[in-house]
Amino acid sequence: MKKFFIIALFLFISNASFAQLFSGESVVNQPNIDNARWSWGYFLGFNSYDFDFDYIDYNPDPVTGQDFRIGTRTGFNVGLVGNLKLHNNLDLRLEPGVNFNTRDFQALKADESTYREISATYVHIPLLLKFNANRLNNFRPFVTGGLSTSINLSSNENNPDDNSAGQFRMKTNTYYYEIGFGIDLYLYYFKLTPSIRGVFAINDELVRDEDPNSIYTGNVDSMSSRAVFINFTFQ
């Protein structure tokens, strides 16, 4: 599903770009929309979250080469955009939003069932720099990067039960760095911005089980989220 959305986004951007480059289009939509110092909008999109593990003693399952099996699913993003124009080719953006996602988790070195469904609702707040190319007809490519933080409303961090009672626990607050690219498409009534962004957690998110030899947490030095966001912004 994630690959499908990435391919669809690439085809959409390519089609719009080549159509304007070679069609000889002369009508410029929204010619003054980028002149405002402040601008606002909203976004809708998709996400796919995964985990990255570092181990105390790396001794993976001999068949799979892993200690854990993580299944990713496609989630949903929604939020607002505040844009401050710093320069003709540089913007500062605040994009607070809510992300909904579910991951499948399973420890492989065990006889008993170890499957966990990890559902998360994140309040995600990124502060990004957007480096814009010069506008060409009705499109403008850009790259973006910055830092962000999130609050995991489903973390179970303060739950006294751990994996021995079927509860997988994560820390509530997480910090990330982000990098991505996209294109501004200037339509007749508004500006549409498809973008794709990689999101990488900086801190360890795992809350350890009480048992120091737990198959879920005992050998984990750190566990951090990583994600792909595909957003469509309307301004």
C-alpha positions in Angstrom: 0.0 0.0 0.0 2.8 2.4 0.9 4.6 1.7 -2.4 1.3 2.3 -4.3 0.9 5.8 -2.7 4.5 6.7 -3.5 4.1 5.6 -7.1 0.8 7.4 -7.4 2.3 10.6 -6.0 5.3 10.4 -8.4 3.1 9.9 -11.4 0.8 12.8 -10.4 3.7 15.2 -10.0 5.4 14.1 -13.2 2.2 14.4 -15.2 1.5 17.9 -13.9 5.1 19.0 -14.5 5.5 17.7 -18.0 2.1 18.9 -19.0 3.1 22.5 -18.2 6.6 22.3 -19.5 5.6 21.1 -22.9 2.1 22.3 -23.5 3.1 26.0 -23.9 0.7 27.0 -21.2 0.7 30.7 -20.6 -2.1 31.2 -18.0 -0.5 31.7 -14.6 -2.8 30.7 -11.8 -2.7 32.4 -8.4 0.2 34.8 -9.4 0.4 36.6 -6.0 -0.3 33.7 -3.6 3.4 33.5 -2.5 3.8 37.2 -1.9 2.0 37.1 1.5 4.3 37.1 4.5 1.9 34.8 6.4 -0.3 32.1 4.8 -2.5 29.2 6.1 -3.8 25.9 5.0 -4.6 22.4 6.0 -3.4 18.9 4.9 -4.7 15.4 4.6 -2.5 12.4 4.0 -1.2 8.9 4.7 1.5 7.4 6.9 3.4 4.2 7.4 5.2 3.7 10.7 7.9 1.1 11.5 10.3 0.4 14.3 14.2 0.5 14.3 15.8 -1.7 17.0 19.3 -1.6 18.5 20.2 -4.6 20.6 22.4 -5.2 23.6 23.4 -8.6 22.3 22.7 -9.0 18.6 21.6 -12.7 18.3 18.8 -12.8 15.8 16.5 -15.7 14.9 18.6 -18.0 12.6 15.7 -18.4 10.1 14.4 -14.8 9.8 17.6 -12.9 10.8 15.4 -10.8 13.2 14.4 -10.8 16.9 11.0 -9.2 16.1 8.6 -9.1 13.2 7.0 -5.7 12.5 4.0 -5.4 10.2 3.2 -1.9 8.9 -0.2 -0.6 7.9 -1.3 2.5 6.2 -2.5 5.2 8.6 -4.1 8.6 8.2 -2.8 12.2 8.8 -4.8 15.4 9.2 -3.7 18.9 10.3 -3.1 22.6 9.8 -0.3 24.6 8.2 1.1 28.0 9.2 3.6 29.4 6.7 6.0 32.3 7.3 7.8 33.6 4.2 11.4 34.3 5.1 12.7 34.9 1.6 11.6 34.3 -2.0 13.0 30.8 -1.8 12.7 30.0 1.9 9.7 29.5 4.2 9.3 28.5 7.8 6.4 26.1 8.4 4.5 24.9 11.4 2.3 21.8 10.7 0.5 20.6 13.8 -1.6 17.5 13.1 -2.9 14.2 14.3 -1.7 10.9 13.0 -3.5 7.6 13.4 -1.6 4.4 12.9 -1.4 0.7 13.8 1.7 -1.6 13.7 1.8 -5.4 14.2 4.5 -6.6 16.6 5.7 -10.2 17.3 8.7 -11.6 19.2 10.1 -14.5 17.2 12.1 -16.4 19.9 9.2 -17.8 21.9 7.0 -20.8 21.9 3.9 -18.9 23.2 1.9 -16.4 21.2 3.7 -13.0 21.3 1.6 -11.0 18.8 0.7 -7.4 19.8 -1.3 -4.9 17.8 0.2 -1.5 18.6 -2.3 1.3 17.8 -1.2 4.8 18.2 -2.7 8.3 18.0 0.0 11.0 17.7 -0.3 14.7 18.2 2.5 15.5 15.8 4.1 19.0 15.7 6.9 19.6 13.2 8.8 22.9 12.6 10.2 22.8 9.1 12.3 24.9 6.6 11.0 24.7 3.1 13.6 25.5 0.4 11.7 26.5 -2.8 13.0 26.5 -6.4 11.9 29.4 -8.6 8.3 29.0 -9.9 7.9 27.7 -13.4 4.5 28.3 -14.9 2.1 26.7 -12.4 4.5 24.5 -10.4 7.3 24.9 -8.0 9.4 22.0 -6.5 10.9 22.2 -3.1 12.8 20.2 -0.4 12.0 20.4 3.3 13.6 19.4 6.6 13.4 20.2 10.3 12.6 18.9 13.7 9.4 17.7 15.3 7.9 16.3 18.5 4.9 14.1 19.1 2.6 13.1 22.0 1.5 9.5 21.8 -2.0 9.4 23.3 -2.0 5.6 23.2 1.5 5.0 24.7 0.5 3.1 27.9 3.6 4.6 29.5 2.0 4.8 32.9 0.2 1.5 32.7 1.4 -0.8 35.6 0.8 -3.8 33.4 3.5 -4.9 30.9 3.9 -7.5 28.2 3.3 -10.3 30.8 -0.2 -9.0 30.9 -0.5 -8.3 27.2 0.4 -4.6 27.3 3.1 -3.2 25.1 4.3 0.1 26.5 5.9 3.1 24.8 7.0 6.5 26.0 4.5 9.3 25.5 6.9 12.0 24.1 9.1 11.5 21.1 11.4 13.7 19.1 12.3 13.4 15.4 14.2 14.9 12.5 12.4 15.0 9.1 13.4 15.4 5.5 11.4 15.3 2.3 10.4 16.9 -1.0 7.3 17.9 -2.9 5.9 20.3 -5.4 3.5 23.3 -5.3 0.8 23.1 -7.9 -0.9 26.4 -8.6 -4.5 25.6 -9.5 -7.2 28.0 -10.5 -8.7 28.4 -7.0 -6.0 27.3 -4.6 -2.5 25.9 -4.3 -2.2 22.1 -3.9 1.1 20.7 -2.5 1.7 16.9 -2.6 4.8 15.9 -0.6 6.6 12.9 0.8 8.6 13.0 4.0 10.8 10.6 6.0 10.4 10.9 9.8 13.0 9.5 12.1 12.8 9.3 15.9 15.8 10.5 17.9 15.0 9.1 21.4 14.4 5.6 22.7 10.6 5.0 22.9 10.5 1.6 24.7 9.2 1.2 28.2 10.9 -1.9 29.7 9.1 -4.8 31.2 9.6 -5.6 34.9 11.3 -8.9 34.0 14.9 -8.0 32.9 14.9 -11.1 30.8 11.7 -10.3 29.0 11.7 -11.5 25.4 10.0 -8.2 24.4 12.4 -5.7 26.0 15.3 -7.4 27.8 17.7 -7.4 24.8 16.6 -4.1 23.4 19.1 -1.2 23.8 16.8 1.2 22.0 13.6 1.2 20.0 12.7 4.2 17.8 10.0 4.9 15.3 10.5 5.8 11.7 7.8 6.7 9.3 6.9 7.9 5.8 4.3 10.7 5.4 2.5 11.4 2.1 0.6 14.6 2.6 -1.6 16.8 0.3 -1.7 20.4 1.5 -4.4 22.9 0.4 -3.7 26.7 0.7 
